[in-house]
Amino acid sequence: MRKPYAAVLGPLLGLLLLAGTPAPARAADNGSWSVYPVASAVAARPYFSVSADPGQTLTDRVVVTNKTDGPLTFRLYAADAYNTARDGGFAVRSPGERMRGVGAWAEPALDRVTVAGGRSVTVPFTVRVPADAEPGDHPGAIVAIDERVEKTDGGPVALGVRRAVGARVYLQVGGPVLTGLAVENVRLDPHRPLVPGLGDSTTTISYTLRNTGNVTLDPRVELRARGLFGRTLLSRELTKVPAELLPGQRVRLTERWRGAPQLDRGDVTLTASARDTRDSASASFLALPWLVAGALAAALGVGVWLGTRIRRAGRAGRPEGVPGTDPDGGL
């Protein structure tokens, strides 16, 4: 007998909010419904981009469009944004999570709305920025969650999914702008063949990228590897980097170094840069094929064993009464 299904929401929000760079000039859309800002007097807006001072109140309007034939009912709420741990994509908090920025300050005029098939509904919302709000960027979204729970076949446990789409909100609170970027915890995990030359050698490089400032950054990361005598083994700009690293967020990223040396010694350096900020971190490596490493370990073990035997034999062969052999004797 299958267990009752559970609603799965959090992971889906990040997927449906168009992870990566800011969305192009179109609505956030999943094919069944879309959520987007009311067009300005000049042109359509792909997302909300607003500035405010601490203590200021803003108002705007969001449009929810139903692209299906039948009516749909949505729950509307405001949410804070964050970078996903998996790849640094743009995602938002689910209802019930603690909100500190847009999710706490923005409030739609309606918390639920029913949209007829093929129609749109415009909903005003208010953003009340606290007087003690920290300056800098506060990204978030106005989210519309379908109240239906879609059953999926999750194997022995039946799962349910509630889909959501959100219009991004990029809110900047006035005050000092601080940019900061850190590279931390560089780790190298080598995977070398047992026999040198037979098989590929790959090293997985993992590192943490952290935004230590109060504004969103578009980081670039360069990878360099040097071997003995300063030889350049690898030099490239990484592509698997978040397009938007949000303030205070950190992501753990990995990069594969295919064709890594099987016999060498050196270091790997990662250098991250964004506007007005730059940071580097390194890790050293000693590349030895497993057979060579095993032979060296065996030779070292034999050397230690022989040295121990020789010292014991030397002590056993000393005659009694020789100065230095008896703690009570001697000169």
C-alpha positions in Angstrom: 0.0 0.0 0.0 1.4 3.4 -1.0 1.9 6.1 1.5 -0.2 9.3 1.1 1.5 11.7 -1.3 3.4 14.8 -0.1 3.5 18.2 -1.7 6.9 19.1 -3.0 7.4 22.8 -3.5 10.8 24.3 -2.7 13.0 22.7 -5.4 10.4 23.4 -8.0 10.4 27.2 -7.4 14.0 27.5 -8.3 13.4 25.6 -11.6 10.5 27.6 -12.6 11.9 31.0 -11.9 14.3 31.0 -14.9 17.6 30.3 -13.2 20.7 32.1 -14.5 20.8 35.5 -16.0 17.9 38.0 -15.7 15.1 36.9 -17.9 14.8 38.4 -21.4 12.0 40.8 -22.1 9.1 38.3 -21.6 7.1 37.0 -18.8 8.1 34.2 -16.4 6.2 31.4 -18.0 5.8 27.6 -17.6 3.5 27.1 -20.6 0.3 27.0 -18.5 0.5 30.4 -16.9 2.8 33.4 -16.7 3.6 36.1 -14.1 5.0 39.5 -15.1 5.0 43.2 -14.3 2.5 45.6 -15.7 4.0 47.3 -18.7 5.4 50.7 -18.2 4.5 53.7 -20.3 7.6 53.0 -22.5 7.7 49.2 -22.9 7.1 45.8 -21.4 9.2 44.9 -18.3 10.8 41.5 -18.0 11.0 41.9 -14.2 10.6 44.5 -11.4 13.7 46.7 -11.0 13.1 49.3 -8.3 15.1 51.5 -5.9 14.0 52.8 -2.6 15.4 54.5 0.5 15.0 53.1 4.0 11.5 53.8 5.3 10.0 54.3 1.8 6.9 52.6 0.5 6.5 51.5 -3.1 3.5 50.3 -5.1 3.4 48.3 -8.3 1.2 45.7 -10.1 1.8 42.2 -11.3 -0.2 40.3 -14.0 -1.1 36.6 -13.8 -2.2 35.1 -17.2 -3.9 31.7 -17.5 -3.0 30.1 -20.8 -5.2 27.0 -20.3 -8.8 26.5 -21.3 -10.2 26.2 -17.7 -10.0 28.4 -14.6 -7.0 28.2 -12.3 -6.7 29.4 -8.7 -3.3 30.6 -7.5 -1.9 31.6 -4.1 0.1 34.8 -4.4 3.0 35.6 -2.1 6.3 37.6 -2.0 9.5 35.7 -1.5 13.2 36.3 -0.9 15.6 34.9 -3.5 18.8 32.9 -3.0 21.4 30.9 -5.0 20.8 27.2 -5.2 23.5 25.0 -3.8 23.6 22.8 -6.8 24.6 25.3 -9.5 24.1 28.7 -8.1 20.8 29.3 -10.0 18.2 31.9 -9.0 15.5 30.4 -6.7 13.1 31.7 -4.1 12.0 30.7 -0.6 8.8 28.7 -0.3 5.9 29.8 1.9 6.5 29.2 5.6 10.3 29.9 5.3 11.6 32.9 7.1 11.8 36.0 4.9 14.1 39.0 5.6 13.9 41.1 2.5 11.4 41.4 -0.3 9.5 38.4 1.1 8.9 40.2 4.3 8.4 43.7 2.9 6.2 43.1 -0.1 2.5 42.2 0.2 0.1 41.5 -2.7 -3.4 43.0 -2.4 -4.8 39.5 -2.9 -3.3 36.3 -1.4 -5.5 34.1 -3.7 -6.8 34.8 -7.2 -8.8 32.8 -9.7 -8.1 33.4 -13.3 -10.4 32.3 -16.1 -9.1 30.3 -19.0 -7.3 32.5 -21.5 -7.6 35.5 -19.3 -5.4 37.7 -17.1 -5.8 39.3 -13.7 -3.8 42.3 -12.5 -3.0 42.4 -8.8 -1.5 45.5 -7.0 1.2 45.0 -4.4 3.0 47.2 -1.8 6.6 47.2 -0.7 7.2 48.8 2.6 11.0 49.2 3.2 11.8 49.3 6.9 13.6 52.4 8.2 16.5 50.2 9.4 16.7 48.2 6.1 20.3 47.4 5.2 21.5 49.1 2.1 22.2 47.2 -1.1 20.4 44.6 -3.2 17.4 42.6 -2.0 16.3 40.3 -4.7 13.1 38.3 -4.6 9.9 37.6 -6.5 6.1 37.8 -6.6 5.1 34.2 -6.9 1.9 32.5 -8.1 1.5 28.9 -7.0 -1.1 26.7 -8.5 -3.3 25.4 -5.7 -3.7 22.0 -7.4 -1.4 19.2 -6.4 -0.3 17.1 -9.3 0.3 13.5 -8.5 3.4 11.9 -9.8 4.7 8.3 -9.7 7.5 8.4 -7.1 7.9 4.6 -6.9 7.0 3.1 -3.5 6.0 6.6 -2.3 3.5 8.6 -4.3 4.5 12.3 -4.6 2.6 15.4 -5.3 3.9 18.6 -6.9 2.5 22.1 -6.7 3.9 24.2 -9.6 4.9 27.8 -9.2 6.0 30.7 -11.4 7.3 34.1 -10.2 8.2 37.5 -11.5 11.6 38.6 -10.2 11.9 41.6 -8.1 15.3 43.4 -8.0 15.0 45.9 -5.1 18.0 48.1 -4.3 17.9 50.0 -1.0 19.9 53.3 -0.9 23.1 53.6 1.1 26.8 52.6 0.9 27.6 50.0 -1.8 30.0 47.3 -0.8 31.4 44.8 -3.2 33.2 41.7 -2.0 34.0 38.3 -3.4 35.8 35.4 -1.8 37.2 32.0 -3.0 37.3 29.5 -0.3 38.0 25.8 0.5 39.7 24.7 -2.7 39.9 20.9 -2.8 41.5 18.5 -5.4 40.2 15.0 -5.8 42.4 13.1 -8.3 41.3 10.0 -10.2 44.4 8.4 -11.8 44.8 5.0 -13.5 46.4 2.1 -11.7 49.0 1.7 -14.4 50.6 4.9 -15.8 49.6 5.6 -19.3 46.7 3.1 -19.3 43.6 5.2 -18.9 42.6 8.9 -18.4 43.7 11.0 -15.4 41.1 13.4 -14.1 41.1 15.7 -11.1 37.9 17.1 -9.7 38.4 20.7 -8.5 35.8 21.9 -6.0 35.7 25.4 -4.4 33.3 27.8 -2.7 32.4 31.1 -4.2 31.0 33.7 -1.7 29.5 37.1 -2.1 30.7 39.1 0.9 29.2 42.4 -0.2 25.7 43.8 -0.4 25.2 44.0 -4.2 24.6 41.3 -6.8 27.7 40.2 -8.7 28.4 38.7 -12.1 31.6 36.8 -11.2 34.3 35.5 -13.5 36.5 32.7 -12.4 39.9 31.8 -13.9 41.6 28.4 -13.3 45.3 28.0 -13.5 47.5 24.9 -12.8 51.2 25.0 -12.6 53.6 22.0 -12.3 57.3 21.7 -11.5 59.5 24.7 -12.3 56.4 26.8 -12.9 55.2 25.1 -16.0 51.7 26.1 -17.0 49.6 22.9 -17.2 46.1 24.5 -17.4 44.7 28.0 -18.0 41.1 28.7 -18.7 38.1 30.8 -17.8 35.3 28.7 -16.2 31.8 28.7 -17.6 29.9 26.9 -14.8 29.7 30.0 -12.7 26.5 31.7 -11.4 25.5 34.7 -13.6 24.0 36.3 -10.5 25.7 35.7 -7.2 23.3 37.3 -4.7 24.5 39.3 -1.6 25.5 37.0 1.3 25.2 33.9 -0.8 27.8 31.1 -1.2 27.8 28.2 -3.7 29.9 25.1 -3.9 31.1 24.6 -7.5 33.2 21.9 -9.2 35.3 21.7 -12.3 36.8 18.7 -14.0 40.4 18.8 -15.1 40.7 16.1 -17.8 44.2 15.0 -18.7 45.7 16.0 -15.4 49.3 15.0 -15.0 50.0 11.5 -13.6 53.5 12.4 -12.4 54.1 16.0 -11.3 54.0 18.4 -8.4 52.4 21.8 -8.4 49.4 23.9 -7.4 46.0 24.9 -8.7 44.8 28.5 -8.3 41.3 29.9 -8.7 40.9 33.6 -9.2 37.4 35.2 -9.0 36.7 38.8 -10.1 33.7 41.0 -10.4 33.3 44.8 -10.4 35.9 46.4 -8.0 36.7 43.1 -6.3 39.1 40.2 -6.8 40.2 37.1 -4.7 42.3 34.0 -5.2 42.8 30.7 -3.4 45.1 27.7 -4.1 45.7 24.1 -3.4 48.8 22.0 -3.9 49.0 18.6 -5.5 51.5 15.7 -5.8 50.6 13.5 -8.7 51.9 9.9 -8.5 50.6 6.8 -10.3 49.2 4.3 -7.9 51.8 1.7 -8.7 54.6 4.2 -8.2 53.1 5.4 -5.0 52.7 1.8 -3.8 56.3 1.0 -4.7 57.6 4.1 -2.8 55.5 3.2 0.2 56.8 -0.3 0.1 60.4 0.9 -0.2 59.9 3.3 2.6 58.4 0.5 4.8 61.4 -1.8 4.0 63.8 0.9 4.8 62.2 1.6 8.2 62.2 -2.2 8.9 65.9 -2.6 8.0 66.8 0.5 10.0 65.0 -0.9 13.1 66.7 -4.3 12.7 70.2 -2.7 12.4 69.7 -0.5 15.5 68.5 -3.5 17.5 71.4 -5.7 16.3 73.9 -2.9 17.2 72.5 -2.6 20.7 72.6 -6.4 21.2 76.2 -6.7 20.1 77.8 -4.2 22.5 80.0 -5.8 25.2 79.2 -5.0 28.9 81.2 -2.3 30.6 81.7 -0.3 27.5 81.3 3.4 28.4 78.0 4.8 27.4 76.2 1.4 27.5 75.3 1.5 31.2 73.6 4.5 32.7 75.5 3.8 36.0 78.8 3.4 34.3 80.8 5.6 31.9 83.5 8.1 32.3 
